[in-house]
Amino acid sequence: MREGIALHLDKRLPVASGIGGGSADAAAALRLLARRERIPLGDPRLAAIAAELGADVPACLVSATVRGEGRGDILTPVPAEGLAGTPLLLVNPRVPLSTGAVFGAWDGVDRGPLGSDDSLSAARIGRNDLEAPARRLVPVIGEVIERLAGQPGALLVRMSGSGATCFALFETEAARGAADRAIAAAAPDWWRLTTRLR
C-alpha cells in the first residue's frame, strides 16, 4: 500500500479575501500529487477533480491567463502579451467577507455577457457584478476602490472576486510603488501586495 503524504501551507493572504487563496492552495496540492504520481497536468481527471473542489480551482490549476465562463470552470486561454508584466497592487481592508453572504445579497440579475476582446480596453468596459452587494455588506470596499482609482498611473481598478480585496493595474512600477506608499500612509492597517501580471 502506498504511503500518504502530508502538506504544510504557509499562507500569508487575508482570510476570506476574494483572491482565490483557498483555490490556489487546492490547485497546488493537486499539482504536487500529480507530480508525485507522474500524472501530466493536462490529464482530464485533474480538471474534473479541480472543478469539484471549487469554481476557481481549475483556473488556479492551469496557472495561466485564462477566461473563465460558466461557474468559472470553462476555461479559454487568453493571449497575455499585451498585459504580461503589468504592475499590479492588491489591497484588502482586513475585513473578512463571506462569498456565500455576497452571493446571498446579489440580486441575481444577469447583466449580459462580457465582451470577448482580451485587451485592457475590454477589461475597462467590463464589470464585477458582485461589487455592489459586497460594498453593501462591507462599505470600506468603496473607500479602497476610490483610493486606488485616485492614484496617478492607475489603468484599471476593480474588486477581486467576491471581495473584499481590490486591485489596480498601473502604467509603471514607479506609479505602483508610489500608490503602495500613499495607501500605506493613509491606511496603515490595510493589507497590500505589489506584484505584476504573468
Secondary structure, DSSP 8 states (H G I E B T S, - for coil): ------------S-TT-SS-HHHHHHHHHHHHHHHHTT--TT-HHHHHHHHHH-TTHHHHHHTS-EEEETTTTEEEE---TTTTT-EEEEEE-S----HHHHHHHS---------S--SHHHHHH---TTHHHHHHH-THHHHHHHHHHTSTTEEEEEE-TTSS-EEEEESSHHHHHHHHHHHHHH-TTSEEEEEE--
